Amino acid sequence: MANIRDVAAAAQVSAATVSRVINGGPVKSATREKVLKTIDAMNFKPNAYARGLGLGRAGMFGVIVPAMTYGYYAQVVEGISRALMKTHYELALRVSYHETGSEEVLAKLLGEKRVDALIIITPREFGYPASPQGFPSDIPVVFLDGSPTEKIPAISGNNFDGGYQVGKHLLELGHERFGVILGQRHCTESSERLAGFKFALEQAHFTFDESNLHYSDYMIEGGRHAAQKLLSKTHRPTAIFCANDMMAYGTLEAAESLGLKVPDDLSIVGYDDTPMAEWVRPSLTTVYQPKTEMGEAGVGYLLRWIQDKEPAEQQHLLLPVHLIRRSSTGHPPE
């Protein structure tokens, strides 16, 4: 199958000239006719890269994601991919693994490749406290599942409301002793979920025991380790709220290892509603995050930015979340 460079070689022009012809850019009539005849003769089908080359762009959206092994991120990327399928843009994906400096390096790399826009999912370095050097400031950028900065807008689920719904649910079941397992201390989404959870308790005239708050790493093993600490206390919690499903799975393991039955002895709530939440036993009560919708909204936001040549006035779009009640929560033991 012929590519843009094959056409350029056959027509004896540059690849950029071929792209300008494809995009309707300024080209001499004789050159345009020669390139079009070559395209027809070689049955060349221009892709997004070919269409964007003459414009100084790659016809791509760059995406930086922390990992692809966790179902949450895969579903956000699926939303991005679905939205881009309706456009002429393609997807350039890079995985950061949350390694220090990786977001800056990857953003710079994508910027050098002249992507048309950049999506950063769950940012950890940008905006803490300021954007790193080398950030591609001339490219529209949006954070997904993050907080906005002065220059970068964000789209996320309503974390405060999600935490609030968890607190209300556990209170309605009759719980009074609560444990909470969050991600790393600098994770804004964790602190927002905790704030909503505490607000629900305050409305019911309960004060959260800060000694029952543990920070972890959003991973199964980290959740298991934090849960073991909570469950080894003399007056252990009767309900544990985990800031994501992975740590909730680890909490389920910790409860089983200690001979505790869920939900008879302990209620557990996760966050995200990842695919496994429905299939673990007992099935996990969790907060549904609009993952694919978040990805689609991110693409839509950037497309409007590109079209209008300026970002929308709304700097932080909050998407609704809702609690899904399954089998891992119940009334506290008597």
C-alpha positions as a Markdown table, in Angstrom:
| # | Residue | x | y | z |
|---|---|---|---|---|
| 1 | Met | 0.0 | 0.0 | 0.0 |
| 2 | Ala | 1.4 | 3.4 | -1.0 |
| 3 | Asn | 2.2 | 6.0 | 1.6 |
| 4 | Ile | 2.7 | 9.8 | 1.3 |
| 5 | Arg | 6.4 | 9.4 | 0.8 |
| 6 | Asp | 5.9 | 7.0 | -2.1 |
| 7 | Val | 3.6 | 9.5 | -3.8 |
| 8 | Ala | 6.1 | 12.3 | -3.2 |
| 9 | Ala | 8.9 | 10.3 | -4.7 |
| 10 | Ala | 6.8 | 9.3 | -7.7 |
| 11 | Ala | 5.6 | 12.9 | -8.3 |
| 12 | Gln | 9.1 | 14.2 | -7.6 |
| 13 | Val | 7.9 | 16.6 | -4.8 |
| 14 | Ser | 8.2 | 16.8 | -1.1 |
| 15 | Ala | 5.9 | 14.9 | 1.3 |
| 16 | Ala | 4.8 | 18.3 | 2.6 |
| 17 | Thr | 3.8 | 19.4 | -0.9 |
| 18 | Val | 1.6 | 16.2 | -1.2 |
| 19 | Ser | 0.0 | 17.1 | 2.1 |
| 20 | Arg | -0.7 | 20.6 | 1.0 |
| 21 | Val | -2.4 | 19.3 | -2.1 |
| 22 | Ile | -4.5 | 16.9 | 0.1 |
| 23 | Asn | -5.4 | 19.8 | 2.4 |
| 24 | Gly | -6.1 | 22.3 | -0.3 |
| 25 | Gly | -3.1 | 24.4 | 0.6 |
| 26 | Pro | -1.1 | 26.8 | -1.7 |
| 27 | Val | 0.5 | 24.8 | -4.5 |
| 28 | Lys | 1.2 | 25.7 | -8.2 |
| 29 | Ser | -1.5 | 24.4 | -10.5 |
| 30 | Ala | 0.9 | 22.3 | -12.5 |
| 31 | Thr | 2.3 | 20.7 | -9.4 |
| 32 | Arg | -1.2 | 20.1 | -8.0 |
| 33 | Glu | -2.3 | 18.4 | -11.1 |
| 34 | Lys | 0.8 | 16.2 | -11.2 |
| 35 | Val | 0.3 | 15.2 | -7.5 |
| 36 | Leu | -3.4 | 14.4 | -8.0 |
| 37 | Lys | -2.7 | 12.2 | -11.0 |
| 38 | Thr | 0.0 | 10.4 | -9.0 |
| 39 | Ile | -2.4 | 9.9 | -6.1 |
| 40 | Asp | -5.0 | 8.5 | -8.4 |
| 41 | Ala | -2.5 | 6.2 | -10.2 |
| 42 | Met | -1.2 | 4.8 | -7.0 |
| 43 | Asn | -4.6 | 4.5 | -5.4 |
| 44 | Phe | -3.3 | 6.4 | -2.4 |
| 45 | Lys | -5.7 | 6.9 | 0.6 |
| 46 | Pro | -4.6 | 9.8 | 2.7 |
| 47 | Asn | -4.6 | 9.2 | 6.5 |
| 48 | Ala | -4.6 | 11.7 | 9.3 |
| 49 | Tyr | -0.9 | 12.1 | 9.3 |
| 50 | Ala | -0.8 | 12.9 | 5.5 |
| 51 | Arg | -3.6 | 15.4 | 5.9 |
| 52 | Gly | -1.9 | 17.2 | 8.8 |
| 53 | Leu | 1.7 | 17.2 | 7.6 |
| 54 | Gly | 1.4 | 20.2 | 5.4 |
| 55 | Leu | -0.3 | 22.1 | 8.2 |
| 56 | Gly | 2.5 | 21.5 | 10.6 |
| 57 | Arg | 0.5 | 19.0 | 12.6 |
| 58 | Ala | 0.2 | 15.2 | 12.7 |
| 59 | Gly | -3.6 | 14.9 | 12.6 |
| 60 | Met | -3.4 | 13.3 | 16.0 |
| 61 | Phe | -4.5 | 13.7 | 19.6 |
| 62 | Gly | -1.8 | 12.8 | 22.1 |
| 63 | Val | -2.9 | 10.9 | 25.3 |
| 64 | Ile | -0.8 | 10.3 | 28.4 |
| 65 | Val | -2.2 | 7.6 | 30.7 |
| 66 | Pro | -0.6 | 6.2 | 33.9 |
| 67 | Ala | -1.3 | 2.6 | 33.1 |
| 68 | Met | -3.4 | 0.3 | 30.9 |
| 69 | Thr | -3.5 | -2.7 | 33.3 |
| 70 | Tyr | -6.2 | -1.1 | 35.5 |
| 71 | Gly | -9.6 | -1.3 | 33.9 |
| 72 | Tyr | -10.5 | 2.3 | 34.8 |
| 73 | Tyr | -7.9 | 3.8 | 32.5 |
| 74 | Ala | -8.7 | 1.4 | 29.7 |
| 75 | Gln | -12.3 | 2.5 | 29.8 |
| 76 | Val | -11.3 | 6.2 | 29.7 |
| 77 | Val | -9.1 | 5.6 | 26.7 |
| 78 | Glu | -11.9 | 3.7 | 25.1 |
| 79 | Gly | -14.1 | 6.8 | 25.3 |
| 80 | Ile | -11.4 | 8.9 | 23.8 |
| 81 | Ser | -10.9 | 6.4 | 20.9 |
| 82 | Arg | -14.6 | 6.2 | 20.2 |
| 83 | Ala | -14.9 | 9.9 | 20.0 |
| 84 | Leu | -11.9 | 10.2 | 17.7 |
| 85 | Met | -13.3 | 7.6 | 15.4 |
| 86 | Lys | -16.0 | 10.1 | 14.4 |
| 87 | Thr | -13.2 | 12.6 | 13.3 |
| 88 | His | -10.2 | 12.6 | 11.0 |
| 89 | Tyr | -7.9 | 12.5 | 14.0 |
| 90 | Glu | -5.9 | 9.5 | 15.2 |
| 91 | Leu | -4.7 | 8.5 | 18.7 |
| 92 | Ala | -1.1 | 8.7 | 19.9 |
| 93 | Leu | -0.9 | 6.9 | 23.3 |
| 94 | Arg | 1.9 | 7.1 | 25.8 |
| 95 | Val | 2.0 | 5.4 | 29.2 |
| 96 | Ser | 3.7 | 7.2 | 32.1 |
| 97 | Tyr | 3.5 | 4.6 | 34.8 |
| 98 | His | 3.4 | 7.6 | 37.2 |
| 99 | Glu | 7.2 | 7.7 | 37.2 |
| 100 | Thr | 8.8 | 11.0 | 38.3 |
| 101 | Gly | 9.4 | 13.2 | 35.3 |
| 102 | Ser | 7.6 | 11.0 | 32.8 |
| 103 | Glu | 4.6 | 13.3 | 32.2 |
| 104 | Glu | 6.9 | 16.2 | 31.3 |
| 105 | Val | 9.1 | 14.0 | 29.0 |
| 106 | Leu | 6.1 | 12.5 | 27.3 |
| 107 | Ala | 4.3 | 15.8 | 26.9 |
| 108 | Lys | 7.4 | 17.3 | 25.3 |
| 109 | Leu | 7.8 | 14.3 | 23.0 |
| 110 | Leu | 4.2 | 14.5 | 21.8 |
| 111 | Gly | 4.5 | 18.3 | 21.4 |
| 112 | Glu | 7.6 | 17.8 | 19.2 |
| 113 | Lys | 5.5 | 15.4 | 17.0 |
| 114 | Arg | 3.1 | 18.3 | 16.6 |
| 115 | Val | 0.0 | 16.6 | 17.9 |
| 116 | Asp | -3.1 | 18.8 | 17.5 |
| 117 | Ala | -4.2 | 18.4 | 21.2 |
| 118 | Leu | -3.1 | 16.6 | 24.3 |
| 119 | Ile | -5.1 | 14.7 | 27.0 |
| 120 | Ile | -3.4 | 13.8 | 30.3 |
| 121 | Ile | -5.4 | 11.3 | 32.4 |
| 122 | Thr | -5.0 | 11.5 | 36.2 |
| 123 | Pro | -2.1 | 14.0 | 36.1 |
| 124 | Arg | 0.3 | 13.8 | 39.0 |
| 125 | Glu | 3.1 | 16.2 | 38.1 |
| 126 | Phe | 1.6 | 19.0 | 36.0 |
| 127 | Gly | 0.2 | 21.7 | 38.3 |
| 128 | Tyr | 2.1 | 20.5 | 41.4 |
| 129 | Pro | 2.8 | 23.3 | 42.1 |
| 130 | Ala | 3.4 | 24.5 | 38.5 |
| 131 | Ser | 3.6 | 23.1 | 35.1 |
| 132 | Pro | 7.1 | 21.7 | 34.3 |
| 133 | Gln | 9.5 | 23.3 | 31.9 |
| 134 | Gly | 9.1 | 22.2 | 28.3 |
| 135 | Phe | 5.3 | 21.9 | 28.4 |
| 136 | Pro | 3.9 | 22.4 | 24.9 |
| 137 | Ser | 2.0 | 25.6 | 25.7 |
| 138 | Asp | 0.9 | 26.2 | 22.1 |
| 139 | Ile | -1.2 | 22.9 | 22.1 |
| 140 | Pro | -4.7 | 22.7 | 23.6 |
| 141 | Val | -4.5 | 20.5 | 26.7 |
| 142 | Val | -7.1 | 19.1 | 29.1 |
| 143 | Phe | -6.8 | 17.0 | 32.2 |
| 144 | Leu | -9.1 | 14.0 | 32.7 |
| 145 | Asp | -9.7 | 12.9 | 36.3 |
| 146 | Gly | -7.7 | 15.8 | 37.6 |
| 147 | Ser | -8.0 | 19.3 | 38.9 |
| 148 | Pro | -7.6 | 22.4 | 36.7 |
| 149 | Thr | -4.6 | 24.7 | 36.9 |
| 150 | Glu | -4.5 | 28.4 | 35.9 |
| 151 | Lys | -4.0 | 27.5 | 32.2 |
| 152 | Ile | -5.2 | 23.9 | 31.9 |
| 153 | Pro | -8.9 | 22.9 | 32.2 |
| 154 | Ala | -10.1 | 19.6 | 33.6 |
| 155 | Ile | -12.9 | 17.2 | 33.3 |
| 156 | Ser | -13.6 | 14.8 | 36.2 |
| 157 | Gly | -16.3 | 12.9 | 38.1 |
| 158 | Asn | -17.8 | 14.8 | 41.0 |
| 159 | Asn | -15.5 | 13.3 | 43.7 |
| 160 | Phe | -17.1 | 15.3 | 46.6 |
| 161 | Asp | -20.5 | 14.0 | 45.8 |
| 162 | Gly | -19.2 | 10.5 | 45.3 |
| 163 | Gly | -17.7 | 10.5 | 48.8 |
| 164 | Tyr | -20.9 | 12.0 | 50.2 |
| 165 | Gln | -23.0 | 9.2 | 48.7 |
| 166 | Val | -20.8 | 6.6 | 50.3 |
| 167 | Gly | -21.1 | 8.2 | 53.7 |
| 168 | Lys | -24.8 | 8.5 | 53.4 |
| 169 | His | -25.1 | 4.9 | 52.4 |
| 170 | Leu | -23.1 | 3.5 | 55.3 |
| 171 | Leu | -24.9 | 5.7 | 57.8 |
| 172 | Glu | -28.3 | 4.5 | 56.5 |
| 173 | Leu | -27.1 | 0.9 | 57.2 |
| 174 | Gly | -26.3 | 1.9 | 60.8 |
| 175 | His | -22.5 | 2.0 | 60.8 |
| 176 | Glu | -20.8 | 4.3 | 63.4 |
| 177 | Arg | -17.1 | 3.2 | 63.1 |
| 178 | Phe | -15.5 | 4.0 | 59.8 |
| 179 | Gly | -12.2 | 3.4 | 58.1 |
| 180 | Val | -10.9 | 5.2 | 55.0 |
| 181 | Ile | -8.1 | 4.2 | 52.6 |
| 182 | Leu | -7.0 | 6.9 | 50.2 |
| 183 | Gly | -4.4 | 7.1 | 47.5 |
| 184 | Gln | -1.2 | 9.1 | 47.9 |
| 185 | Arg | -1.4 | 12.3 | 50.0 |
| 186 | His | -1.0 | 14.6 | 47.0 |
| 187 | Cys | -3.9 | 13.0 | 45.1 |
| 188 | Thr | -6.6 | 15.7 | 44.9 |
| 189 | Glu | -9.3 | 13.2 | 43.9 |
| 190 | Ser | -8.8 | 11.3 | 47.1 |
| 191 | Ser | -9.0 | 14.3 | 49.3 |
| 192 | Glu | -12.2 | 15.4 | 47.5 |
| 193 | Arg | -13.8 | 12.0 | 48.1 |
| 194 | Leu | -12.8 | 12.2 | 51.8 |
| 195 | Ala | -14.2 | 15.7 | 52.1 |
| 196 | Gly | -17.6 | 14.5 | 50.8 |
| 197 | Phe | -17.5 | 11.5 | 53.0 |
| 198 | Lys | -16.8 | 13.6 | 56.1 |
| 199 | Phe | -19.5 | 16.0 | 55.2 |
| 200 | Ala | -22.1 | 13.2 | 55.2 |
| 201 | Leu | -20.9 | 12.2 | 58.7 |
| 202 | Glu | -21.0 | 15.8 | 59.9 |
| 203 | Gln | -24.6 | 16.2 | 58.8 |
| 204 | Ala | -25.4 | 13.1 | 60.9 |
| 205 | His | -23.5 | 14.6 | 63.9 |
| 206 | Phe | -20.6 | 12.1 | 63.6 |
| 207 | Thr | -17.0 | 13.0 | 63.8 |
| 208 | Phe | -14.6 | 10.9 | 61.7 |
| 209 | Asp | -11.8 | 9.3 | 63.7 |
| 210 | Glu | -8.6 | 10.5 | 61.9 |
| 211 | Ser | -6.7 | 7.5 | 63.3 |
| 212 | Asn | -8.8 | 5.4 | 61.0 |
| 213 | Leu | -7.5 | 7.2 | 57.9 |
| 214 | His | -4.7 | 5.5 | 55.9 |
| 215 | Tyr | -2.9 | 6.6 | 52.7 |
| 216 | Ser | -1.9 | 3.9 | 50.2 |
| 217 | Asp | -1.0 | 3.6 | 46.5 |
| 218 | Tyr | -4.3 | 2.7 | 44.7 |
| 219 | Met | -3.0 | -0.9 | 44.2 |
| 220 | Ile | -4.4 | -4.2 | 45.6 |
| 221 | Glu | -1.4 | -4.9 | 47.8 |
| 222 | Gly | -1.4 | -1.4 | 49.2 |
| 223 | Gly | -5.1 | -1.7 | 50.0 |
| 224 | Arg | -4.6 | -5.1 | 51.7 |
| 225 | His | -1.7 | -3.7 | 53.8 |
| 226 | Ala | -3.7 | -0.6 | 54.9 |
| 227 | Ala | -6.8 | -2.7 | 55.7 |
| 228 | Gln | -4.8 | -5.1 | 57.8 |
| 229 | Lys | -3.7 | -2.2 | 60.0 |
| 230 | Leu | -7.3 | -0.9 | 60.3 |
| 231 | Leu | -8.7 | -4.4 | 61.1 |
| 232 | Ser | -6.0 | -5.2 | 63.7 |
| 233 | Lys | -7.3 | -2.4 | 66.0 |
| 234 | Thr | -9.2 | -3.3 | 69.2 |
| 235 | His | -12.2 | -1.2 | 68.1 |
| 236 | Arg | -11.9 | -1.9 | 64.4 |
| 237 | Pro | -14.1 | -0.2 | 61.9 |
| 238 | Thr | -17.3 | -1.9 | 60.8 |
| 239 | Ala | -17.1 | -0.3 | 57.4 |
| 240 | Ile | -14.2 | 0.7 | 55.2 |
| 241 | Phe | -14.4 | 3.2 | 52.3 |
| 242 | Cys | -11.6 | 2.8 | 49.7 |
| 243 | Ala | -10.8 | 5.6 | 47.2 |
| 244 | Asn | -10.7 | 3.1 | 44.3 |
| 245 | Asp | -11.8 | -0.4 | 43.5 |
| 246 | Met | -8.3 | -1.9 | 43.5 |
| 247 | Met | -7.7 | -1.0 | 47.1 |
| 248 | Ala | -11.2 | -2.4 | 47.9 |
| 249 | Tyr | -10.1 | -5.7 | 46.3 |
| 250 | Gly | -7.1 | -5.7 | 48.7 |
| 251 | Thr | -9.4 | -5.0 | 51.6 |
| 252 | Leu | -11.6 | -8.0 | 50.7 |
| 253 | Glu | -8.4 | -10.1 | 50.7 |
| 254 | Ala | -7.4 | -8.7 | 54.1 |
| 255 | Ala | -10.8 | -9.4 | 55.6 |
| 256 | Glu | -10.7 | -13.0 | 54.3 |
| 257 | Ser | -7.2 | -13.6 | 55.7 |
| 258 | Leu | -8.5 | -12.5 | 59.1 |
| 259 | Gly | -11.5 | -14.7 | 59.0 |
| 260 | Leu | -14.0 | -11.8 | 58.7 |
| 261 | Lys | -17.1 | -12.2 | 56.6 |
| 262 | Val | -18.1 | -9.5 | 54.2 |
| 263 | Pro | -20.6 | -7.9 | 54.8 |
| 264 | Asp | -21.6 | -9.7 | 58.0 |
| 265 | Asp | -18.5 | -8.6 | 59.9 |
| 266 | Leu | -17.3 | -5.8 | 57.7 |
| 267 | Ser | -18.8 | -3.6 | 54.9 |
| 268 | Ile | -16.5 | -2.5 | 52.1 |
| 269 | Val | -17.1 | 0.3 | 49.5 |
| 270 | Gly | -14.9 | 1.0 | 46.5 |
| 271 | Tyr | -14.8 | 3.7 | 43.9 |
| 272 | Asp | -14.8 | 3.7 | 40.0 |
| 273 | Asp | -17.0 | 0.7 | 39.3 |
| 274 | Thr | -14.3 | -1.1 | 37.3 |
| 275 | Pro | -15.3 | -4.3 | 35.4 |
| 276 | Met | -14.2 | -6.7 | 38.2 |
| 277 | Ala | -16.4 | -5.0 | 40.8 |
| 278 | Glu | -19.5 | -6.9 | 39.6 |
| 279 | Trp | -17.6 | -10.3 | 39.5 |
| 280 | Val | -15.6 | -10.5 | 42.7 |
| 281 | Arg | -17.3 | -12.3 | 45.6 |
| 282 | Pro | -19.0 | -10.7 | 47.3 |
| 283 | Ser | -19.7 | -8.2 | 44.5 |
| 284 | Leu | -18.4 | -4.8 | 45.4 |
| 285 | Thr | -20.5 | -1.8 | 46.3 |
| 286 | Thr | -18.8 | 1.1 | 44.6 |
| 287 | Val | -19.2 | 4.5 | 43.1 |
| 288 | Tyr | -19.8 | 4.6 | 39.3 |
| 289 | Gln | -17.5 | 6.9 | 37.5 |
| 290 | Pro | -18.5 | 8.0 | 33.9 |
| 291 | Lys | -15.2 | 6.7 | 32.4 |
| 292 | Thr | -16.0 | 6.4 | 28.7 |
| 293 | Glu | -18.1 | 9.6 | 28.9 |
| 294 | Met | -15.1 | 11.4 | 30.5 |
| 295 | Gly | -12.9 | 10.4 | 27.5 |
| 296 | Glu | -15.6 | 11.5 | 25.0 |
| 297 | Ala | -16.1 | 14.8 | 26.8 |
| 298 | Gly | -12.3 | 15.4 | 26.8 |
| 299 | Val | -12.2 | 15.0 | 23.0 |
| 300 | Gly | -15.3 | 17.2 | 22.5 |
| 301 | Tyr | -13.8 | 19.9 | 24.7 |
| 302 | Leu | -10.6 | 19.9 | 22.7 |
| 303 | Leu | -12.3 | 19.9 | 19.3 |
| 304 | Arg | -14.3 | 23.0 | 20.3 |
| 305 | Trp | -11.0 | 24.6 | 21.4 |
| 306 | Ile | -9.4 | 23.9 | 18.1 |
| 307 | Gln | -12.4 | 25.1 | 16.2 |
| 308 | Asp | -12.9 | 28.3 | 18.2 |
| 309 | Lys | -9.1 | 28.9 | 18.7 |
| 310 | Glu | -9.6 | 29.4 | 22.4 |
| 311 | Pro | -10.7 | 27.3 | 25.4 |
| 312 | Ala | -14.2 | 27.3 | 26.7 |
| 313 | Glu | -14.9 | 29.5 | 29.7 |
| 314 | Gln | -15.7 | 26.5 | 32.0 |
| 315 | Gln | -12.4 | 25.4 | 33.5 |
| 316 | His | -13.7 | 22.4 | 35.4 |
| 317 | Leu | -16.5 | 20.2 | 34.1 |
| 318 | Leu | -17.9 | 17.9 | 36.8 |
| 319 | Leu | -19.6 | 14.8 | 35.6 |
| 320 | Pro | -22.3 | 13.1 | 37.8 |
| 321 | Val | -21.4 | 9.9 | 39.7 |
| 322 | His | -23.7 | 7.5 | 41.5 |
| 323 | Leu | -23.4 | 4.7 | 44.1 |
| 324 | Ile | -24.0 | 1.2 | 43.0 |
| 325 | Arg | -25.2 | -1.0 | 45.9 |
| 326 | Arg | -24.0 | -4.6 | 45.7 |
| 327 | Ser | -23.2 | -7.4 | 48.2 |
| 328 | Ser | -20.2 | -6.0 | 50.0 |
| 329 | Thr | -22.2 | -3.7 | 52.3 |
| 330 | Gly | -24.7 | -4.5 | 54.9 |
| 331 | His | -25.8 | -3.7 | 58.5 |
| 332 | Pro | -23.0 | -3.6 | 61.1 |
| 333 | Pro | -22.6 | -6.6 | 63.4 |
| 334 | Glu | -24.6 | -6.5 | 66.6 |
